[in-house]
């Protein structure tokens, strides 16, 4: 389903780890053996028509994939596959200042952003935990302890 959806990054995660049970509907469904995916695009909750079109194409493709709709699957992206994601979390209350962009490749220990106090003084550097692709960046500057500020995926293979 994820490949048929036509997104550039396909991330798979284990769902049957008793020490880390799923905390989402799609995770519970996958754990129970039902086909399930979570598809995301965009940022900041801002409606952009190209991202709406991405989801319309993806949903249409899945209906075709399962034989619920006739037609040809649209395949316009070269996919990257990830089996590991790291969520970088703030250890402080303050303001988040990223210094990388979405879909940027980063190296392990590269500074990807800073947490600063409300007067602009550095509190902490946030560093990449492995070589990988930046897939999520927090867009709200205000952060609390344990807030995700950035997510990165370790790309394990490429299509094509």
C-alpha positions in Angstrom: 0.0 0.0 0.0 2.8 2.4 0.9 4.5 1.9 -2.5 1.2 2.3 -4.3 0.5 5.5 -2.5 3.2 7.3 -4.6 5.2 9.1 -1.8 9.0 9.4 -2.0 9.8 8.0 1.5 8.4 4.7 2.6 9.0 3.9 6.2 8.2 0.6 7.8 8.2 0.0 11.5 7.7 -3.2 13.6 4.3 -3.4 15.1 4.4 -6.5 17.2 6.9 -5.4 19.9 5.3 -6.1 23.3 7.7 -3.7 24.9 6.5 -0.9 22.6 2.8 -1.4 21.7 1.3 0.8 19.0 -0.3 4.0 20.1 -2.1 4.8 16.9 -5.1 3.4 15.1 -3.1 2.4 12.1 -0.5 0.7 14.3 -3.1 -1.3 16.1 -4.7 -2.3 12.8 -1.3 -3.4 11.4 -0.7 -5.4 14.6 -4.0 -7.2 14.1 -3.0 -8.1 10.5 -5.2 -5.5 8.7 -3.6 -3.5 5.8 -2.8 0.0 7.2 -0.6 2.9 6.5 -0.2 6.5 7.6 0.4 8.9 4.8 1.6 12.5 5.4 2.6 15.5 3.4 2.8 19.2 4.1 3.6 21.2 7.1 2.0 23.6 9.5 -1.6 22.5 8.8 -1.7 24.8 5.8 -3.8 23.6 2.9 -1.8 23.4 -0.3 -3.6 22.1 -3.4 -0.5 20.1 -4.6 -0.5 18.2 -1.3 -4.2 17.6 -1.6 -3.5 16.2 -5.1 -0.8 13.9 -3.6 -3.3 12.3 -1.3 -6.0 12.1 -4.0 -3.6 10.2 -6.3 -2.4 8.0 -3.4 -6.0 7.1 -2.4 -6.9 6.4 -6.0 -3.8 4.2 -6.4 -4.7 2.2 -3.3 -8.3 1.6 -4.6 -6.8 0.4 -7.9 -4.2 -1.7 -6.1 -7.0 -3.6 -4.2 -9.1 -3.9 -7.3 -11.8 -1.6 -6.0 -11.4 0.8 -8.9 -10.3 0.2 -12.4 -7.4 2.2 -13.9 -3.6 2.5 -13.9 -1.6 3.2 -10.8 0.2 6.5 -11.0 3.9 6.1 -10.2 5.8 9.4 -10.5 8.4 9.2 -7.7 11.6 7.3 -7.0 11.1 5.9 -3.6 13.5 5.7 -0.7 13.0 3.1 2.0 13.6 3.5 5.7 13.3 1.1 8.6 14.6 3.4 11.3 13.4 6.8 12.4 14.7 9.0 15.2 12.6 11.6 16.9 14.8 14.3 18.3 13.2 15.8 21.4 13.8 19.0 23.3 15.3 18.5 26.8 14.5 22.1 27.7 11.8 24.7 27.7 12.6 27.5 25.2 12.6 28.4 21.5 13.5 26.1 18.7 15.7 27.4 15.9 16.3 24.7 13.2 19.3 25.1 10.9 18.4 22.4 8.4 15.6 22.1 5.9 13.0 19.5 5.3 14.3 16.7 3.0 17.9 17.7 3.7 20.5 15.0 4.2 22.4 15.2 7.5 25.4 13.5 9.0 25.6 11.9 12.5 26.4 14.5 15.1 25.7 17.4 12.7 24.0 20.3 14.5 20.4 20.4 13.1 19.1 23.2 15.4 19.4 25.1 18.6 17.2 25.5 21.7 17.5 29.1 23.0 16.0 30.8 26.0 13.4 33.6 25.5 16.2 36.2 25.2 18.0 34.4 22.4 20.8 32.8 24.5 21.8 29.2 23.5 20.7 26.5 25.9 21.5 23.4 23.8 22.5 22.2 20.4 20.4 19.5 18.8 22.4 17.0 16.8 21.5 14.3 14.3 21.7 10.8 15.8 22.7 9.1 12.5 23.3 9.8 8.8 19.9 10.3 7.3 17.1 12.4 5.8 15.2 15.1 7.7 11.6 14.1 7.3 9.9 16.3 10.0 10.8 19.7 11.3 8.8 21.4 14.1 7.6 24.7 12.7 6.4 26.2 16.0 9.3 27.9 17.8 8.0 27.4 21.3 9.1 24.0 22.8 8.7 22.2 26.1 10.5 19.3 27.5 10.0 16.1 25.3 8.5 18.0 22.4 9.7 16.6 19.1 11.7 19.2 17.2 12.9 17.1 14.3 12.6 13.6 12.9 15.1 11.9 10.7 15.0 8.6 8.8 17.9 6.3 8.0 17.5 5.4 4.4 18.2 1.7 3.9 17.6 1.5 0.1 16.6 3.4 -3.0 14.3 2.5 -5.8 15.8 2.4 -9.3 
